[in-house]
């Protein structure tokens, strides 16, 4: 079956169409963490270059950075920076000719008010336009008791579903730390918390699916960041077992859970392919794109070191304005980030699969 969507930010039924096409087509979409217009624009350019659709997401601290670190009220900055980022993407996504899913990443218990505030703004945006500001938000309450995790997810989804928003939840713990959420202390192939129980996935499905759409970050040993070989042991068969239990228990079709792969940076390509075969439609990538951006900028600074010490060469009077113009090094960072995303689209099988028409 072929699908087509109008280019731009997608939500509601269009978002579900996008992930349905991915699951049926056996591919997944990169979900790239962005921190400012340079990374946002690089992600959209990479998607357009690869004729692919994309998920752009923001952590709470990325929202704060987007607003400007000079704002004294950090909570306000996290909210309004995230709103500003969304407005930027709404304005430009259609011009890039791609479909973009707008998402916020890990929000633990302390960040629930941030998500509630963003849903407030999506409700206002929906009243004006018929669409939410964001396509989806994530509640990562995996460090809490499962009863609290699921009850709070239920409360949030009841707010979000009427305006066409999806909720991403997490069961089990994605190892490592990302923007203040989590800890490097939990990394290790012998940590049972890194492996979600299929019974918990069934419980979430039975509670949330009657309310609205949700996706599930089920942990199968994945971690944030890149670590020494042997510290991480991925077991994608956990995803397969979870899908089969829900299908059998609830008499659903194949692969009823819409699964998310967190901590995709540095993962074995064979494990990525296997995870996609079990119903993963989204894979997060942050560490690798950060490094790609930084590597290109660092190389340029090393090769033009005088330009970052002097405006004019002290020996021959050569002006260095063109070398230290920030647009020069920022563009190199963007290009390197795009190159790394070329690899991600290839790994996930989503190159050439855009539904934008």
C-alpha positions as CSV (number, residue, x, y, z in Angstrom):
1,X,0.0,0.0,0.0
2,X,1.3,3.5,-0.9
3,X,0.9,6.5,1.3
4,X,1.3,10.2,0.7
5,X,1.2,13.2,3.0
6,X,1.5,17.0,2.6
7,X,5.1,18.2,3.5
8,X,5.5,19.9,6.8
9,X,5.0,19.0,10.5
10,X,2.7,16.0,10.9
11,X,0.5,15.0,13.8
12,X,-2.6,13.0,14.6
13,X,-3.7,10.7,11.8
14,X,-0.8,11.8,9.6
15,X,1.7,10.9,12.2
16,X,0.1,7.4,12.5
17,X,0.2,7.1,8.7
18,X,3.9,7.9,8.8
19,X,4.8,5.3,11.3
20,X,2.5,2.7,9.7
21,X,4.3,3.2,6.4
22,X,7.6,2.7,8.2
23,X,6.6,-0.5,10.0
24,X,5.0,-2.0,6.8
25,X,8.0,-0.9,4.8
26,X,10.5,-2.4,7.2
27,X,12.3,0.8,7.9
28,X,12.6,3.3,10.8
29,X,13.0,7.1,11.0
30,X,16.0,8.8,12.7
31,X,15.0,10.9,15.7
32,X,17.6,13.5,16.0
33,X,18.2,15.7,19.1
34,X,18.6,19.3,18.1
35,X,19.8,22.3,20.1
36,X,19.6,25.3,17.8
37,X,18.8,26.5,14.3
38,X,22.1,25.1,13.0
39,X,21.3,21.5,14.1
40,X,17.6,21.9,13.1
41,X,18.4,23.1,9.7
42,X,21.1,20.5,9.1
43,X,18.6,17.7,10.1
44,X,16.0,19.1,7.6
45,X,18.6,19.5,4.9
46,X,19.8,15.9,5.4
47,X,16.2,14.6,5.2
48,X,15.5,16.5,2.0
49,X,18.8,15.3,0.5
50,X,17.9,11.7,1.3
51,X,14.3,12.1,0.3
52,X,13.3,10.9,3.7
53,X,11.1,11.9,6.6
54,X,12.5,12.8,10.0
55,X,11.8,13.2,13.7
56,X,13.3,16.3,15.3
57,X,13.3,16.3,19.1
58,X,14.4,18.5,21.9
59,X,15.4,17.8,25.5
60,X,14.5,20.2,28.2
61,X,18.0,21.7,28.3
62,X,18.0,22.0,24.5
63,X,14.8,24.1,24.8
64,X,16.5,26.2,27.4
65,X,19.6,26.7,25.1
66,X,17.3,27.6,22.2
67,X,15.8,30.4,24.3
68,X,19.2,31.6,25.4
69,X,21.2,30.8,28.5
70,X,20.9,34.4,29.6
71,X,17.3,34.0,30.6
72,X,17.2,33.9,34.4
73,X,14.0,31.8,34.7
74,X,15.3,28.4,33.6
75,X,11.8,26.8,33.6
76,X,10.4,29.6,31.4
77,X,13.4,29.3,29.1
78,X,12.8,25.5,28.7
79,X,9.2,26.1,27.8
80,X,9.5,29.1,25.5
81,X,12.7,27.8,23.9
82,X,10.9,24.6,23.0
83,X,8.0,26.7,21.6
84,X,10.3,28.8,19.6
85,X,12.0,25.8,18.1
86,X,8.7,24.3,17.1
87,X,7.6,27.5,15.5
88,X,10.9,27.6,13.5
89,X,10.3,24.1,12.2
90,X,6.6,24.7,11.4
91,X,7.7,27.7,9.3
92,X,10.4,25.9,7.3
93,X,9.6,22.2,7.2
94,X,7.2,22.5,4.2
95,X,9.9,24.5,2.3
96,X,12.3,21.5,2.7
97,X,9.6,19.3,1.1
98,X,9.7,16.6,3.9
99,X,7.4,15.4,6.7
100,X,8.7,16.2,10.1
101,X,7.6,14.8,13.4
102,X,8.1,17.2,16.3
103,X,8.9,15.6,19.6
104,X,10.3,16.2,23.0
105,X,12.7,13.7,24.5
106,X,13.2,12.3,28.0
107,X,11.1,14.0,30.7
108,X,11.5,12.5,34.1
109,X,9.2,13.1,37.2
110,X,10.7,16.5,37.8
111,X,10.1,17.6,34.2
112,X,6.4,16.7,34.1
113,X,5.5,20.4,34.6
114,X,7.5,21.2,31.5
115,X,5.5,18.7,29.4
116,X,2.2,20.0,30.9
117,X,3.2,23.6,30.0
118,X,4.0,22.5,26.4
119,X,0.6,20.7,26.1
120,X,-1.0,23.9,27.3
121,X,0.5,25.7,24.3
122,X,-0.4,22.8,21.9
123,X,-4.0,23.2,23.1
124,X,-3.9,26.9,22.2
125,X,-2.3,26.1,18.9
126,X,-5.0,23.5,18.2
127,X,-7.7,26.1,18.8
128,X,-6.3,28.4,16.2
129,X,-5.1,25.9,13.6
130,X,-6.7,22.5,14.2
131,X,-3.2,21.1,14.8
132,X,-1.1,20.7,18.0
133,X,2.3,22.5,18.2
134,X,4.2,19.3,18.8
135,X,3.4,15.9,17.3
136,X,4.3,14.0,20.5
137,X,6.0,14.2,23.9
138,X,7.9,11.7,26.0
139,X,7.3,10.9,29.6
140,X,10.3,8.9,30.9
141,X,9.1,7.7,34.3
142,X,11.0,4.4,34.1
143,X,12.9,5.3,37.3
144,X,9.6,5.4,39.2
145,X,7.3,2.7,40.4
146,X,5.4,1.2,37.4
147,X,2.0,2.1,38.9
148,X,3.0,5.8,39.0
149,X,4.6,5.6,35.6
150,X,1.5,4.2,33.9
151,X,-1.1,6.3,35.9
152,X,0.8,9.5,35.0
153,X,1.1,8.4,31.3
154,X,-2.7,7.8,31.4
155,X,-3.4,11.2,32.7
156,X,-1.1,12.9,30.1
157,X,-2.5,10.9,27.2
158,X,-6.1,11.9,28.2
159,X,-5.0,15.5,27.7
160,X,-3.1,14.9,24.5
161,X,-5.3,12.5,22.5
162,X,-8.2,15.0,21.9
163,X,-5.8,17.4,20.1
164,X,-4.1,14.7,18.0
165,X,-0.9,14.3,20.0
166,X,0.9,11.0,20.7
167,X,2.7,10.1,23.9
168,X,6.0,8.2,24.1
169,X,6.5,6.2,27.3
170,X,9.5,4.2,28.7
171,X,9.4,0.9,30.5
172,X,12.7,-0.4,31.8
173,X,15.7,1.9,31.9
174,X,17.8,3.2,29.0
175,X,21.3,3.2,30.5
176,X,23.6,6.2,30.7
177,X,22.8,9.9,31.2
178,X,21.3,12.4,28.7
179,X,20.8,16.0,29.6
180,X,20.5,15.4,33.3
181,X,18.2,12.4,33.0
182,X,19.7,9.0,34.1
183,X,23.1,8.0,35.2
184,X,26.2,6.3,33.8
185,X,26.2,4.2,37.0
186,X,23.5,1.8,35.6
187,X,25.5,0.8,32.5
188,X,26.4,-2.9,32.4
189,X,25.3,-6.0,30.6
190,X,24.3,-7.6,33.9
191,X,21.8,-4.9,35.0
192,X,18.3,-6.3,34.8
193,X,16.7,-2.9,34.8
194,X,18.1,-2.4,31.2
195,X,15.8,-5.2,30.0
196,X,12.0,-4.5,29.9
197,X,9.6,-7.3,30.8
198,X,7.0,-8.2,28.1
199,X,4.3,-8.4,30.8
200,X,4.8,-4.7,31.5
201,X,4.4,-3.9,27.8
202,X,1.1,-5.8,27.8
203,X,-0.1,-3.8,30.9
204,X,0.8,-0.5,29.2
205,X,-1.0,-1.5,26.0
206,X,-4.2,-2.6,27.8
207,X,-4.3,0.7,29.7
208,X,-3.3,3.2,27.1
209,X,-4.4,2.0,23.7
210,X,-8.1,2.6,24.4
211,X,-7.3,6.3,25.2
212,X,-5.1,7.3,22.2
213,X,-1.9,6.7,20.4
214,X,1.3,5.9,22.3
215,X,4.7,4.6,21.4
216,X,6.9,2.6,23.7
217,X,10.6,2.8,24.4
218,X,11.1,-0.7,25.7
219,X,14.7,-1.3,27.0
220,X,16.6,-4.2,25.6
221,X,20.1,-3.2,26.9
222,X,20.4,0.0,25.0
223,X,22.2,3.0,26.5
224,X,22.8,6.7,25.7
225,X,26.2,7.6,24.4
226,X,29.0,5.4,23.1
227,X,30.8,3.1,25.5
228,X,33.6,0.6,25.6
229,X,32.7,-2.7,23.8
230,X,31.4,-5.3,26.2
231,X,29.7,-2.7,28.5
232,X,26.5,-2.9,26.4
233,X,24.7,-6.1,25.3
234,X,21.6,-5.5,23.1
235,X,18.9,-8.2,23.2
236,X,16.3,-7.2,20.6
237,X,14.5,-10.5,21.1
238,X,12.8,-8.8,24.1
239,X,11.0,-6.6,21.6
240,X,9.9,-9.7,19.6
241,X,8.6,-11.4,22.8
242,X,6.7,-8.2,23.8
243,X,5.0,-7.9,20.5
244,X,4.0,-11.6,20.5
245,X,2.6,-11.4,24.0
246,X,0.4,-8.4,23.2
247,X,-0.8,-9.9,19.9
248,X,-1.8,-13.1,21.6
249,X,-3.3,-11.6,24.7
250,X,-5.3,-8.8,22.9
251,X,-6.0,-10.6,19.6
252,X,-4.4,-7.8,17.6
253,X,-2.7,-7.8,14.3
254,X,1.0,-8.3,13.9
255,X,3.4,-6.0,15.8
256,X,0.8,-4.0,17.7
257,X,3.3,-2.0,19.7
258,X,4.9,1.0,18.0
259,X,8.5,0.7,19.4
260,X,11.3,3.2,19.9
261,X,15.0,2.5,20.0
262,X,16.7,4.8,22.4
263,X,20.5,5.2,22.6
264,X,21.0,4.4,18.9
265,X,24.5,6.1,18.6
266,X,27.2,3.5,18.3
267,X,24.9,0.5,18.0
268,X,25.8,-2.5,15.9
269,X,24.1,-2.3,12.5
270,X,22.9,-5.9,12.7
271,X,21.1,-5.2,16.0
272,X,19.5,-2.1,14.5
273,X,18.2,-4.2,11.6
274,X,16.9,-6.8,13.9
275,X,15.2,-4.3,16.1
276,X,13.4,-2.7,13.1
277,X,12.2,-6.2,12.1
278,X,10.4,-6.4,15.4
279,X,8.4,-3.2,15.0
280,X,10.8,-0.3,15.8
281,X,9.8,2.7,13.7
282,X,12.1,5.3,15.4
283,X,15.7,5.3,16.5
284,X,17.2,8.1,18.5
285,X,20.5,9.6,17.5
286,X,22.3,12.3,19.4
287,X,25.8,11.5,20.5
288,X,27.0,10.6,17.0
289,X,25.6,13.8,15.4
290,X,27.1,15.9,18.2
291,X,30.5,14.4,17.6
292,X,30.2,14.8,13.8
293,X,29.4,18.5,14.2
294,X,32.2,19.0,16.8
295,X,34.8,17.0,14.8
296,X,34.4,19.2,11.7
297,X,34.6,22.4,13.7
298,X,37.6,21.2,15.6
299,X,39.4,20.3,12.4
300,X,38.8,23.7,10.9
301,X,40.0,25.5,14.0
302,X,43.2,23.4,14.1
303,X,43.8,24.1,10.4
304,X,43.2,27.8,10.8
305,X,44.6,28.3,14.3
306,X,46.0,31.8,13.6
307,X,42.6,33.1,12.7
308,X,41.3,32.2,16.2
309,X,44.2,34.1,17.8
310,X,44.5,37.2,15.7
311,X,42.2,39.3,13.6
312,X,45.2,40.3,11.4
313,X,48.3,38.1,11.0
314,X,51.1,39.7,13.2
315,X,53.8,38.8,10.7
316,X,52.4,39.6,7.2
317,X,49.2,41.6,8.0
318,X,46.8,39.1,6.4
319,X,43.2,39.8,7.6
320,X,41.4,36.7,8.9
321,X,37.8,37.9,8.9
322,X,36.7,35.3,6.4
323,X,38.2,32.5,8.4
324,X,36.7,33.4,11.8
325,X,33.3,34.4,10.5
326,X,31.1,32.0,12.6
327,X,29.1,31.1,9.5
328,X,32.1,29.4,8.1
329,X,32.7,27.0,10.9
330,X,29.1,26.5,11.7
331,X,28.4,25.5,8.1
332,X,31.2,22.9,8.3
333,X,29.6,21.5,11.4
334,X,26.2,21.3,9.6
335,X,27.8,19.5,6.6
336,X,29.5,17.0,8.8
337,X,26.2,16.4,10.7
338,X,24.4,15.8,7.4
339,X,27.1,13.3,6.3
340,X,26.5,11.3,9.5
341,X,22.8,11.4,9.0
342,X,23.3,10.1,5.4
343,X,24.6,7.0,7.2
344,X,21.7,6.9,9.6
345,X,19.1,7.0,6.8
346,X,20.9,4.2,5.1
347,X,21.2,2.1,8.3
348,X,17.5,2.5,9.0
349,X,16.4,1.9,5.4
350,X,14.4,5.2,5.2
351,X,16.4,6.9,2.4
352,X,14.1,7.5,-0.5
353,X,11.0,6.7,1.5
354,X,9.5,10.1,2.2
355,X,5.7,10.3,2.1
356,X,5.8,14.0,1.3
357,X,4.0,14.8,-2.0
